[in-house]
Amino acid sequence: PMLVAVAASGTSAAAGLVWLWAAFALGYMAARAVTLGLRARSDRWMVLGSP
C-alpha cells in the first residue's frame, strides 16, 4: 500500500526515491518492530508444538 501511494503521487525521480526510502523505513521497519516487540514479551513462541 505504501509503495502504491508513492508511485501514484507523481513526484520527480529524486523525490520519489526519498519517499520510497521513507515508506520502507517507516512502514516496514515499524511493522517489524511491533512484531518483534510482541514476540519478546512472552516465551510462548519458543515452545515446540505450541498452537
N, C-alpha and C positions, 0 to 999 in steps of 0.2 A: 504493500500500500504506500509506503513512503517513497519508494522508487518511482511509482506511477505519478505521485504528486510532483516530484522533482522534474520528471520528463514532461508533464503537462504544463509546467509553469512557463515554459518558453523563454528561459533565460539564456544568456550567452554561454559559450563553452566554458569559460573560466568560472563564471558564477555557478553554472550547473555542476561543475566539478566540486566546488566548495559546498554546495547544497547536498550533493551526493555523499560527500565525506561526512557532513553534519548528520544526515539521515542515518548513515551507518553508525557513527559514533554514539548518537543519542538513542536511536531506535534499537539496534541490535545489542549494543552493549548494556543498555538499561534492561532489556528483556533477559539477557544472560545474568545480570547482577541479581535480578529478582529471583530467577530460577535457582541460582547457586545459593542465595540467601535462604531460600526456603529449604533447600537440602541441608544446609549447615545447621538449621535449627533443631533437627531431630536425627536419630540414628536409624530410623525405620528403613531408609533406602539401602542400608548396608546388610540387612537381614536376608539371607538366602531363602528363596521361596516365598517371600512376602508378597501379598497381592497388591 
